[in-house]
Amino acid sequence: MDDLGIPLTGQEGAQVDDESQYIELLIQATLNEKNSPEILEFEEGLVTSLERSLKEKEEQVEGLESAGTQELERMIYSLEVKRVRYLLKLYYRTRLHKIEKYAAAILDDEAQASKLSQAELQFCQDYFVTVGRHLKEVVLDQLNEDFKPLCKTSALSDTNDLIPRPPMDTHVFAKLVADAGAVKLDDDGGTMVDMAAGDLFIVRYAPVAHLVARRDAVLV
């Protein structure tokens, strides 16, 4: 696919209230995670706020039950709790799937590992150890010594070139939410494209990864 960076149009949506905005941000964070080839920064502030709000809502539901409040009102609160809980679980599952897929690459790169929450990092380490132990028992112990390197194509290799890594050249749909100016689309800087808020581009992920990281662009 030719990496032309041609804008496909785009309009910003209307502002919403705080609680709705948190939910929209979580949905967008999940979409970014689904569409990005690499693991993104864990949305700690957003998740913490939503977990706190969820706990308060669950307490409200319990209070309504004990107070004998009308069934309809209690049901509305209960459905909202289930909705937020589902969205949080979807965000967690999306990240865990990527962590499992690229556990070795994440642990091999300090910058990538720093994007995980403490719980995710522990999971990543445990998963890598468990899978590595299984691989050793089932496969490596049966091989000749010359075939046992796990991470390199040869002993002369300077890099862990057998570790599966995210395909950073994957094409994505990136929508600008802030003006980014001229963005370099190739390594030599020969192709530059002006990216303005509201524009939608189909582009390789690598050139816009920094825009997604600083929330100047979202993936759709």
Secondary structure, 3 states (H helix, E strand, C coil): CCCCCCCCCCCCCCCCCHHHHHHHHHHHHHHHHHHCCCCCCCCHHHHHHHHHHHHHHHHHHHHHHHCCCCHHHHHHHHHHHHHHHHHHHHHHHHHHHHHHHCHHHHHCCHHHHCCCCHHHHHHHHHHHHHHHHHHHHHCHHHCCHHHCCCCCCCCCCCCCCCCCCCCCCCEEEEEECCCCEEEECCCCCCCEEEECCCCEEEEEHHHHHHHHHCCCEEEC
